[in-house]
Amino acid sequence: MPETTTALRRGFEIRAVGADDAAAGEAFYAAAGVGLPGPLAVLLQTGSAFLAAYDEAGKLRGLVRYWDNDGTGWLYLLVSPVAGAGRALIR
């Protein structure tokens, strides 16, 4: 599983998305024109994991869905309209 932190990484705070973040996450993907395979709250409840990048002002700047199993993983639904946020999410 990717490391999550509250420290700034390349100017962004990277943290796991929880149920409290579902509405903001759905709005973020919708604003980017990205359709999710279901409601974000349901995806989180059924085992999907997401990481979020927040800027220094606390504004959501990037999201990615990730999965890993025994050293094999994938990233999916990476959206980052701000330079550097996507890069911070995948590091």
C-alpha positions as CSV (number, residue, x, y, z in Angstrom):
1,M,0.0,0.0,0.0
2,P,1.4,3.5,-0.8
3,E,2.6,5.5,2.1
4,T,0.2,8.2,3.2
5,T,1.5,11.2,5.1
6,T,0.4,14.5,6.6
7,A,3.8,16.1,5.6
8,L,3.9,18.1,2.4
9,R,5.3,16.2,-0.5
10,R,6.3,18.5,-3.4
11,G,3.9,21.1,-1.9
12,F,1.0,18.7,-1.5
13,E,-0.4,16.7,1.5
14,I,-1.1,13.2,0.4
15,R,-3.6,11.2,2.4
16,A,-6.1,8.3,2.1
17,V,-9.6,9.2,1.1
18,G,-12.2,8.3,3.7
19,A,-16.0,8.3,3.8
20,D,-16.0,12.0,4.9
21,D,-14.2,12.8,1.6
22,A,-16.7,11.0,-0.7
23,A,-18.8,14.0,-1.7
24,A,-15.8,16.2,-2.4
25,G,-14.2,13.4,-4.4
26,E,-17.2,12.8,-6.5
27,A,-17.5,16.5,-7.2
28,F,-13.8,16.6,-8.1
29,Y,-14.1,13.8,-10.6
30,A,-17.4,15.2,-12.1
31,A,-15.7,18.6,-12.6
32,A,-12.9,16.8,-14.5
33,G,-15.5,15.0,-16.7
34,V,-14.5,11.6,-15.2
35,G,-17.2,9.0,-14.6
36,L,-16.7,6.7,-11.7
37,P,-17.8,3.0,-11.8
38,G,-20.2,3.7,-8.9
39,P,-20.7,6.2,-6.1
40,L,-17.4,7.0,-4.4
41,A,-18.8,6.2,-0.9
42,V,-19.8,2.7,-2.1
43,L,-16.4,2.1,-3.8
44,L,-14.7,3.0,-0.5
45,Q,-17.0,0.6,1.4
46,T,-16.4,-2.3,-1.0
47,G,-12.6,-2.3,-0.8
48,S,-11.5,0.4,-3.2
49,A,-8.8,2.7,-2.0
50,F,-8.1,6.3,-3.1
51,L,-5.4,8.8,-2.3
52,A,-5.9,12.6,-2.4
53,A,-3.5,15.4,-2.8
54,Y,-4.3,18.7,-1.0
55,D,-2.4,21.9,-1.5
56,E,-1.1,24.1,1.4
57,A,-4.5,25.9,1.6
58,G,-6.3,22.5,2.0
59,K,-7.9,22.5,-1.4
60,L,-8.3,19.1,-3.2
61,R,-5.9,19.1,-6.1
62,G,-5.7,15.4,-7.2
63,L,-7.2,12.0,-6.7
64,V,-6.1,8.5,-7.7
65,R,-7.6,5.0,-7.1
66,Y,-5.0,2.4,-6.2
67,W,-4.7,-1.3,-5.5
68,D,-1.9,-3.6,-4.6
69,N,-1.5,-7.3,-3.8
70,D,1.8,-9.0,-3.0
71,G,3.9,-6.4,-4.7
72,T,1.8,-6.0,-7.8
73,G,-0.4,-2.9,-8.0
74,W,-2.1,-0.5,-10.3
75,L,-3.2,3.1,-10.3
76,Y,-6.5,4.1,-11.9
77,L,-8.6,7.2,-12.3
78,L,-5.7,9.6,-11.7
79,V,-7.0,13.2,-12.1
80,S,-4.8,16.2,-11.4
81,P,-5.6,19.6,-12.9
82,V,-2.7,21.2,-11.0
83,A,0.9,20.7,-12.1
84,G,2.7,18.5,-9.6
85,A,-0.2,17.0,-7.7
86,G,-0.4,13.9,-9.9
87,R,3.3,13.3,-9.6
88,A,3.1,13.7,-5.8
89,L,0.3,11.1,-5.7
90,I,2.2,8.4,-7.6
91,R,5.5,8.8,-5.7
